[in-house]
Each structure stands twice: as C-alpha cells, then as structure tokens.
Amino acid sequence: MTNNTRHVFVVGAGVSGLSTAIRALEAGYNVTIFAEIFPGDPKSIKYASCWAGASHSTFESYGSLAHQLDRETIPIVQDLMKEDPSVPIMTGTVILHSEIEGISEQFKHQADFYSKAWWFRLFDANELPTGVVRGAEYPTLYFDVPRYLAYLLERFQSLGGMAFRTTIPSLSSLISDRSSCEPFPAGSTHSAPSSIPAAVINCTGLGALTLGDVMDTDMYPTRGETLLIRAPWVGTEGMTYSFRNSDITYVIPRQSGDVIVGGTWQENDWHPTSRPETVKAMKERVVTVFPKLLPEGKRGENPDINDLDVIEECVGLRPSRKGGLRIECTSLEIDGQVIPIIHNYGHGGAGYQESWPSANRAVDLLKAALAT
C-alpha cells in the first residue's frame, strides 16, 4: 500500500497542526484537518496560536530536545524564505538589556546557542544605557502571526488537504463518527472521509489536557498578556529587557508594521482577559526602555503612555507541559483495528520556532508506524 492511499487525520489547526499536516501531505499521505477553530476565526482563548508574538528566542539548555528543535528551525525557515519570498517572516535583531547583576542561565543559553547557530555580540560597557549592567544582540526570525497562519492554511489547501470544523470530545469519537463535521471554509462542498483513518496526529496543544483518550495531566497553561501596537517605523529591531525586580519587557516587530509588546509568564493562570494594572505597567515599562515605539515627536524624558497606538490588549494561554513537549506514537483500537496516534504538542511559548522540526519528527513517526 502506498502513502497516497492512506488517509491521515490531523487534530488541531494551530501552527503545529498546520505545519504537521503540510509535512504529511508532502510525504504523500491524504490529509484532513479536524478542528474547532481555524485561522481567520474570531480570536479565542482556546486557540493559542493567534495570540503568539512570535519570534525565535531559545531558552533551552544544550542537549535538550527543545534546544535541538530550536537549532534545526533556523536553516529550515531560511530555506523557506528563499523558496518563497512572500512568506510572512522577516529576519531581524534582538537587543538584550539587563539590570540584574550576574549572568543568568537564560543569558548563558542564548549566548551559547546563537554564537554557534548564527551570531551573538556582547555590548561593551560604553554601549549600555544607564542602569543596564549587561547587554548583547543576536539575530532572530520574526513571524507575522495572523499572516503566517493564513499562509500555512493556504499552503495546506493548495497541496490538496481538506479541513472540517467540529468539536472533538475524544480521538475515538472522531475516528468512529464524523457526521457532525462541517466543511471548512464554510460553503465548501467536500465531504468528510467515511472510512477509519490509517493514523491520527494529535496537535491539540492545551486541549490535550481534556481531550478524551489523551487527558494529559502534565499539560498546564502559562498565561501571557501582551499589547498589539501600531508602530511601522520600528523596522526589524526588537528587544528583551530584564528589570532588577525580575519584570521583563519584550518587543517583537512584524512585517505588517504592528508590534507585540509583552509580557507576562503566569503558570496555571486561566484568566482569559487583560488585567488593567498589567496593561498599565507594560505601557510604562516599554516607553521607558524602548522609546522608539512612540512616534518620533513624542519621545523624550517624560514619555506619555497615551501616545502609544494600542490596537489590542491580548491574552493567550501557552500550552506548557511538565517534562517538556510530547512527540511520540501511541495507539487506539477502534472496531478491532489498531490506529497509530502521533502526538505533537506541549511546546509552551515555542510553538512557532519549533513547528517545522517538530512536524518533521511527527511525520517520521507516522512513516514508521505505517511501515508495518
């Protein structure tokens, strides 16, 4: 039996699900995505991908799987950008500033990683602003999130993939019955597959916590609160600033001229909307350490947070997992047939930067599972 006679279901239409579905199509499988939420839908707290920053910034120690994925991403995305200059990703730089004495583990990881994978430059003391005790810069990849999700969906569809909107209480229920599935986009005439799939790829992110047949209790949310600001003059320079009190401000520009400003990292916090005190604090910090975000005529010694052109206050729940991301193969028995289940989720805040190498590994597991 050849790959193109085998039908694979992908559950989830976030950045991981779309990337994995594309790789499975490229490997010769027939692929259908099933999801409750798709790119272009109204934003939902249940769909983490739409709230992401997103840039390439590793936090992982050498030798970990996530570290390896972060490293593999760079040439993959660079090749993608060469093949298709319209892909909504741009290269840029990140300025690191820290008021904290000593060298943090995160700083060590970033210095080690980018000096080997790309480049990394420490600032001399005379380059540091008042109050900053350590600084550096390194290259990065900036994903224009809404455009990039639309790009992935279009690429998936252009390769022949089909998609259906549905609520999925469990993997076994989806495998057994797809009568309630609606074609996506609305108005499409294709019908849901009638036969049991050869395999299922689970890319449900935080949904894996409550998804029947998975119920992964190692999953938990890490709440991130950010601001979407219009500032096209920022260009390709971002920033991460660590304050003495452990607050962090980060700036992530996009091709569109919008800029994401963050942020928070609140584990096991499910609160779905912005908190006024957090919004105010983020604004006050960013105009102080990154005045370039303000219109040129509004910068000065006493910047006014009201001069920021805030488009949206954003809250997303990063799909974090105790022990790290999960890329492995299990199985379910449905009507006497053993169905391989490939899991690809739990990337926390690194979903975009780890999406392609994770997809490659998931499809490798798929090939191995269906080789017998």
Backbone torsions as a table, in degrees:
resi	resn	phi	psi	omega
1	MET	NA	129.1	-179.6
2	THR	-87.6	162.9	-179.1
3	ASN	-56.2	-39.4	-171.7
4	ASN	-73.9	-2.1	172.6
5	THR	-99.8	-0.3	-176.5
6	ARG	-105.6	132.1	-176.4
7	HIS	-103.3	130.8	-178.7
8	VAL	-118.7	132.6	174.4
9	PHE	-96.8	134.6	171.2
10	VAL	-112.7	127.1	-179.0
11	VAL	-104.1	115.5	-178.5
12	GLY	113.0	134.3	-177.4
13	ALA	-122.6	33.4	170.7
14	GLY	-84.5	-167.4	-176.3
15	VAL	-62.7	-35.9	179.0
16	SER	-70.1	-45.5	-179.6
17	GLY	-63.3	-44.6	-179.7
18	LEU	-65.3	-44.8	-179.3
19	SER	-63.5	-41.9	-179.6
20	THR	-68.2	-39.5	178.0
21	ALA	-62.7	-39.6	177.6
22	ILE	-62.6	-46.0	-179.7
23	ARG	-63.9	-36.9	178.4
24	ALA	-67.5	-38.9	175.0
25	LEU	-62.6	-44.0	-180.0
26	GLU	-63.8	-26.1	178.2
27	ALA	-81.9	-3.2	174.5
28	GLY	102.5	4.8	179.0
29	TYR	-86.9	152.7	165.2
30	ASN	-78.8	131.5	-172.4
31	VAL	-131.3	133.8	173.6
32	THR	-127.0	130.8	175.5
33	ILE	-94.7	135.3	172.4
34	PHE	-120.2	128.0	-178.2
35	ALA	-157.8	158.1	175.2
36	GLU	-85.2	-33.0	-175.8
37	ILE	-129.3	139.7	-179.2
38	PHE	-125.9	161.8	172.4
39	PRO	-54.5	139.0	-179.1
40	GLY	94.2	-15.8	175.2
41	ASP	-69.9	160.8	170.6
42	PRO	-53.6	140.3	-176.5
43	LYS	-61.2	141.0	-177.8
44	SER	-136.6	143.3	176.8
45	ILE	-64.0	-18.3	-179.9
46	LYS	-81.9	-6.8	-176.2
47	TYR	-120.3	92.7	-171.9
48	ALA	-64.8	-32.6	-171.5
49	SER	-60.1	-31.3	-176.3
50	CYS	-74.5	-15.7	-176.8
51	TRP	-98.5	-2.9	-172.9
52	ALA	-67.2	163.7	-179.6
53	GLY	-63.3	-68.8	-4.9
54	ALA	-131.3	144.9	180.0
55	SER	-140.6	175.1	175.9
56	HIS	-95.7	113.5	178.9
57	SER	-152.4	104.4	-174.3
58	THR	-79.7	144.2	175.1
59	PHE	-124.6	8.4	-168.1
60	GLU	-97.1	150.2	179.2
61	SER	-79.3	153.4	-178.5
62	TYR	-59.8	135.9	176.7
63	GLY	97.1	-15.4	179.0
64	SER	-76.5	159.2	177.8
65	LEU	-61.0	-43.8	-178.9
66	ALA	-61.4	-39.4	177.2
67	HIS	-60.2	-43.9	179.6
68	GLN	-65.0	-41.8	177.9
69	LEU	-62.6	-43.4	178.8
70	ASP	-58.8	-39.0	-179.4
71	ARG	-69.7	-41.8	-178.2
72	GLU	-67.1	-28.0	-176.5
73	THR	-61.0	-38.9	-171.3
74	ILE	-57.7	-56.1	179.2
75	PRO	-66.2	-31.4	178.5
76	ILE	-62.2	-48.3	-178.1
77	VAL	-71.2	-36.5	176.4
78	GLN	-60.9	-42.4	176.9
79	ASP	-64.2	-41.0	178.7
80	LEU	-60.2	-41.7	-179.3
81	MET	-68.4	-32.3	176.9
82	LYS	-71.4	-41.8	-178.8
83	GLU	-67.6	-35.8	-176.8
84	ASP	-138.4	91.2	-178.5
85	PRO	-60.9	-14.4	-179.5
86	SER	-82.9	-7.3	-178.5
87	VAL	-60.5	131.9	-173.7
88	PRO	-79.5	63.2	174.6
89	ILE	-133.2	141.5	175.5
90	MET	-133.6	150.4	173.7
91	THR	-86.3	150.6	179.6
92	GLY	-163.3	-165.0	179.1
93	THR	-126.6	154.0	173.7
94	VAL	-115.8	129.1	173.0
95	ILE	-94.2	124.7	176.0
96	LEU	-102.2	124.1	173.1
97	HIS	-128.4	139.3	179.9
98	SER	-140.5	136.4	174.7
99	GLU	-94.0	-1.6	-172.3
100	ILE	-90.3	126.7	177.6
101	GLU	-65.9	148.7	-179.2
102	GLY	85.0	170.7	-177.2
103	ILE	-110.2	117.5	-178.1
104	SER	-73.2	160.1	176.4
105	GLU	-61.9	-37.9	179.0
106	GLN	-60.8	-43.2	179.5
107	PHE	-63.3	-41.2	178.5
108	LYS	-61.4	-44.2	-179.8
109	HIS	-61.8	-44.3	-177.9
110	GLN	-67.1	-42.1	179.0
111	ALA	-61.8	-45.2	-180.0
112	ASP	-65.3	-44.6	-175.7
113	PHE	-65.2	-56.0	-172.0
114	TYR	-73.7	-26.7	176.0
115	SER	-67.1	-27.4	178.8
116	LYS	-92.5	-39.4	-174.5
117	ALA	-86.0	-23.3	-175.2
118	TRP	-152.8	-99.4	171.3
119	TRP	-157.5	160.7	-177.6
120	PHE	-153.1	128.1	-177.5
121	ARG	-124.7	123.9	173.1
122	LEU	-79.5	140.4	176.9
123	PHE	-81.4	144.6	170.1
124	ASP	-72.9	160.0	-177.6
125	ALA	-57.9	-34.9	-177.8
126	ASN	-75.3	-4.6	177.1
127	GLU	-95.3	-5.7	-174.0
128	LEU	-91.8	136.6	175.6
129	PRO	-70.6	164.4	-180.0
130	THR	-56.0	131.7	178.3
131	GLY	93.9	-17.5	-179.4
132	VAL	-91.5	128.0	-177.4
133	VAL	-101.8	-14.4	-179.3
134	ARG	-154.0	141.4	179.6
135	GLY	-151.9	158.7	179.9
136	ALA	-161.6	172.6	171.7
137	GLU	-142.5	151.6	177.9
138	TYR	-152.7	160.7	-179.2
139	PRO	-80.8	159.0	179.4
140	THR	-152.4	175.6	174.1
141	LEU	-116.7	129.0	178.7
142	TYR	-110.0	120.4	178.9
143	PHE	-93.6	127.5	173.9
144	ASP	-84.7	91.5	-162.3
145	VAL	-51.5	-56.4	-177.2
146	PRO	-62.7	-38.4	179.1
147	ARG	-70.7	-36.5	-178.2
148	TYR	-69.1	-40.6	176.4
149	LEU	-62.1	-42.0	177.6
150	ALA	-63.6	-38.3	177.7
151	TYR	-61.8	-45.6	179.9
152	LEU	-63.2	-43.0	179.9
153	LEU	-63.1	-43.6	179.1
154	GLU	-64.0	-40.2	179.1
155	ARG	-64.8	-43.0	177.5
156	PHE	-57.8	-46.9	-178.1
157	GLN	-68.8	-36.1	-179.4
158	SER	-67.4	-23.5	177.7
159	LEU	-85.2	-0.2	177.6
160	GLY	101.6	6.0	179.4
161	GLY	-72.5	148.3	176.1
162	MET	-113.0	156.9	-178.9
163	ALA	-139.8	148.0	179.6
164	PHE	-139.0	140.0	177.0
165	ARG	-93.3	130.6	179.3
166	THR	-165.1	157.0	170.1
167	THR	-89.3	134.2	-172.0
168	ILE	-120.0	96.7	179.2
169	PRO	-71.7	-29.1	-179.8
170	SER	-157.8	159.2	176.7
171	LEU	-67.0	-40.0	-178.1
172	SER	-64.8	-35.1	178.5
173	SER	-67.0	-37.4	177.6
174	LEU	-67.8	-42.1	-179.9
175	ILE	-63.2	-36.8	-174.1
176	SER	-85.5	-30.5	-171.5
177	ASP	-149.8	121.1	178.9
178	ARG	-122.6	25.2	-175.2
179	SER	-67.7	-24.0	-178.1
180	SER	-93.3	2.6	-177.7
181	CYS	-73.7	139.7	177.7
182	GLU	-112.4	134.0	-179.7
183	PRO	-58.6	142.0	174.2
184	PHE	-121.5	134.2	-1.2
185	PRO	-71.3	163.8	-179.5
186	ALA	-56.3	138.2	-179.0
187	GLY	97.4	-12.5	176.6
188	SER	-66.6	152.6	-175.1
189	THR	-106.3	-2.0	-177.8
190	HIS	-70.2	150.9	-178.0
191	SER	-103.0	149.3	178.1
192	ALA	-65.7	144.6	178.6
193	PRO	-55.7	138.1	-177.9
194	SER	-91.6	-20.4	-175.8
195	SER	-97.1	161.6	176.3
196	ILE	-67.1	137.6	-177.9
197	PRO	-72.2	158.6	174.4
198	ALA	-70.9	-30.2	-179.5
199	ALA	-162.1	162.1	176.2
200	VAL	-127.3	136.9	174.8
201	ILE	-110.6	121.1	-175.0
202	ASN	-96.2	106.5	179.1
203	CYS	-122.3	53.1	-171.9
204	THR	-93.8	0.8	177.2
205	GLY	57.1	-131.3	-179.0
206	LEU	-63.7	-21.4	177.1
207	GLY	-61.4	-19.7	178.3
208	ALA	-63.3	-18.3	178.4
209	LEU	-64.9	-35.2	-175.1
210	THR	-117.9	-1.1	-178.8
211	LEU	-71.4	123.0	178.0
212	GLY	-57.4	142.1	-176.2
213	ASP	80.2	-4.0	176.0
214	VAL	-122.5	-66.7	175.5
215	MET	45.6	56.2	-175.0
216	ASP	-81.2	101.2	-177.1
217	THR	-75.2	-2.8	172.9
218	ASP	-80.2	-11.5	178.9
219	MET	-79.0	142.5	176.3
220	TYR	-155.9	155.4	-179.9
221	PRO	-85.2	143.8	166.4
222	THR	-117.9	106.1	-172.7
223	ARG	-72.4	132.2	176.6
224	GLY	-122.8	126.1	178.1
225	GLU	-113.1	128.7	-176.8
226	THR	-138.7	174.0	174.0
227	LEU	-122.8	138.1	172.0
228	LEU	-101.3	118.5	-172.3
229	ILE	-124.2	141.0	175.9
230	ARG	-88.1	117.5	-179.5
231	ALA	-160.0	69.1	-174.0
232	PRO	-63.2	-18.6	-179.6
233	TRP	-74.5	-10.3	-179.2
234	VAL	-65.0	-33.0	177.9
235	GLY	74.5	-129.2	-172.7
236	THR	-114.0	16.8	-179.2
237	GLU	-103.9	123.7	175.6
238	GLY	-114.5	-176.1	-176.5
239	MET	-153.7	148.8	163.6
240	THR	-128.5	121.4	-175.8
241	TYR	-121.7	121.6	179.5
242	SER	-102.7	118.1	-179.2
243	PHE	-85.7	161.2	-177.7
244	ARG	-61.0	-30.9	-179.1
245	ASN	-85.9	10.5	178.1
246	SER	81.2	-0.4	170.4
247	ASP	-65.2	151.2	179.1
248	ILE	-131.0	135.8	171.4
249	THR	-115.9	131.8	173.9
250	TYR	-129.7	149.9	-177.0
251	VAL	-127.9	123.0	-177.1
252	ILE	-127.0	104.9	178.9
253	PRO	-79.4	158.5	178.5
254	ARG	-127.6	158.4	177.8
255	GLN	-55.1	-34.2	-175.6
256	SER	-68.3	-15.0	-174.3
257	GLY	97.0	-6.2	172.2
258	ASP	-80.4	158.1	-178.9
259	VAL	-136.5	134.4	173.2
260	ILE	-93.7	132.0	176.3
261	VAL	-121.6	130.1	179.1
262	GLY	-135.2	-174.0	-5.9
263	GLY	-177.3	-172.5	-178.6
264	THR	-127.2	160.5	179.8
265	TRP	-142.1	83.5	-169.3
266	GLN	-114.3	103.1	-175.9
267	GLU	-72.2	140.2	177.5
268	ASN	58.5	30.3	176.3
269	ASP	-109.3	114.0	-175.8
270	TRP	-97.1	4.8	-174.4
271	HIS	-59.7	121.4	-168.0
272	PRO	-88.4	-7.6	-176.9
273	THR	-125.7	164.7	-176.1
274	SER	-69.1	152.3	176.4
275	ARG	-105.5	124.4	-174.3
276	PRO	-54.0	-39.1	-178.6
277	GLU	-67.4	-33.3	177.5
278	THR	-70.9	-42.8	178.3
279	VAL	-58.0	-47.6	-179.1
280	LYS	-61.9	-43.6	-179.3
281	ALA	-64.7	-40.6	178.9
282	MET	-63.0	-41.5	178.9
283	LYS	-63.5	-45.9	-177.7
284	GLU	-63.4	-39.7	-179.4
285	ARG	-68.1	-45.1	-171.9
286	VAL	-70.4	-35.7	179.9
287	VAL	-69.8	-21.1	178.2
288	THR	-80.1	-44.5	-173.2
289	VAL	-97.8	-16.6	180.0
290	PHE	-138.8	65.6	-177.0
291	PRO	-62.3	-16.8	178.0
292	LYS	-59.4	-17.7	179.6
293	LEU	-70.7	-20.9	178.3
294	LEU	-85.3	154.0	171.9
295	PRO	-56.0	147.6	-171.9
296	GLU	-52.9	-41.1	-177.5
297	GLY	-75.1	-4.7	-176.7
298	LYS	-107.0	3.0	-179.4
299	ARG	-87.5	147.1	179.8
300	GLY	172.0	-166.8	-176.5
301	GLU	-70.1	-28.2	-178.5
302	ASN	-124.5	71.3	-177.1
303	PRO	-64.9	147.6	-178.3
304	ASP	-106.4	121.3	-178.3
305	ILE	-63.6	-20.6	179.5
306	ASN	-72.1	-11.2	177.3
307	ASP	-84.7	-6.0	174.0
308	LEU	-73.0	134.6	178.9
309	ASP	-90.6	80.9	-175.9
310	VAL	-81.1	120.2	178.5
311	ILE	-85.0	-40.5	-172.5
312	GLU	-159.0	143.7	168.6
313	GLU	-95.5	125.7	-168.6
314	CYS	-117.3	143.9	173.3
315	VAL	-137.5	126.2	176.5
316	GLY	-131.8	156.7	178.7
317	LEU	-111.8	105.4	179.2
318	ARG	-66.4	135.8	-179.0
319	PRO	-82.9	81.4	-177.1
320	SER	-85.9	158.9	-177.3
321	ARG	-145.9	130.1	174.5
322	LYS	-61.8	129.9	-178.8
323	GLY	87.3	-3.7	176.5
324	GLY	95.3	179.1	-175.4
325	LEU	-61.3	159.0	-179.0
326	ARG	-117.6	115.6	171.5
327	ILE	-129.8	99.2	-177.5
328	GLU	-159.3	168.7	-177.9
329	CYS	-113.6	128.7	170.1
330	THR	-123.9	-161.1	178.8
331	SER	-155.2	159.4	172.0
332	LEU	-128.7	144.8	174.3
333	GLU	-102.4	119.0	-179.4
334	ILE	-123.6	118.8	178.7
335	ASP	51.6	42.0	177.4
336	GLY	81.2	-0.6	-179.4
337	GLN	-108.9	131.4	178.8
338	VAL	-86.5	120.2	-177.4
339	ILE	-107.4	117.7	174.9
340	PRO	-64.0	137.0	176.1
341	ILE	-118.2	115.4	178.4
342	ILE	-97.8	122.9	-179.2
343	HIS	-100.5	134.2	178.5
344	ASN	-146.4	87.0	-177.5
345	TYR	-161.0	174.7	176.5
346	GLY	89.7	32.0	-175.3
347	HIS	-84.6	-1.5	-179.9
348	GLY	59.7	-128.3	179.7
349	GLY	-89.3	11.3	-174.9
350	ALA	-113.1	23.1	-175.6
351	GLY	-59.7	-42.2	-178.4
352	TYR	-72.1	-47.2	-174.4
353	GLN	-72.2	-16.0	179.5
354	GLU	-112.0	7.2	-171.7
355	SER	-65.8	-47.0	-175.1
356	TRP	-71.1	-48.1	177.9
357	PRO	-66.0	-30.9	174.6
358	SER	-65.4	-41.6	177.5
359	ALA	-61.6	-41.2	178.4
360	ASN	-60.0	-44.2	179.7
361	ARG	-66.7	-39.6	179.1
362	ALA	-62.4	-41.5	-179.9
363	VAL	-71.6	-32.3	173.3
364	ASP	-61.0	-42.5	176.7
365	LEU	-64.4	-38.4	177.4
366	LEU	-60.3	-48.1	179.9
367	LYS	-59.8	-43.7	-179.3
368	ALA	-65.1	-40.2	-178.3
369	ALA	-67.3	-31.7	-177.3
370	LEU	-97.4	4.6	-178.1
371	ALA	-78.5	-19.8	-176.7
372	THR	-90.1	NA	NA
